[in-house]
Amino acid sequence: MMYASKSDQIFTSFYAGSSVVIPLEEGNVYIEQKTAYPFDGLIDLMIKSEDELSFALNLRIPTWAGNQLVPGELYQYLNSREVKPEISVNGKAVSFEVENGFAVIKRKWATGDKVTLNLNMHSRFNKAIDFIEANRGRLAVSRGPLVYCAEGVDHDFQLSDVMLKSEAEEISVESIGSGILKGIPSIKVKGTYRVDETDKEVGLQMIPYYSWNNRGNSPMFVWIKEK
């Protein structure tokens, strides 16, 4: 599931710390992968082989690194800002073409070659198409491949009454310092909360959706009203 190969090609399909031996026609290739993905978009691959081998290394470029979080027409990023992935070999930037969702690096590889893929994670606002009635006028926040949510346990106001300001540059990221979610990146987004018919600026803390409901029962929202 993580790696695939043909006679002279290797494909990386998923990113996670791992090691693998892949048999090609010219010989075996050993790959060690180091990364904090999906919390960080930096992926290092160390290549080892008995002899220099010529093959194509195909690195998957996920949809979220382009102009939408997932394939299809249901959801789109609110803004069109696109930061292209970067690839270097032994510290030197290399150019590449993307074919069928994979960045292709063709060359003669030697033991000790290091490939670095930087997927440039940024926090993004997402909108759903109008056919999804429950999400009309609402935004979801994602960072890299992860969708985020807000839990009541982190706030002293009603999440149902919060409205998001959709300026992406106002999103900040910091790791949770303690507790069961220690080390997980959280997102802080500026929003507004209506108090006595006056809009008050508030900070909304969000955690990866997969990690919710680990700190007691409380309200949880993924789709939040857009101001």
Protein Blocks (a to p, Z undefined) as FASTA:
>chain_A
ZZccdfkbccdfbdcddddddddfkbccddddddfbfkbccdcdddddfbdcdddddddd
dfklmmbfbgcjkbccfblcdcdddddeehiacddddeehiacddddddehiacdddehi
adddddddfklmmlgoiacddehjbccdddfklpcbdfklpccdfbfklpccdddfedjk
goiacddddddddeehiacddddddddfklgoknopadddfbdcdZZ
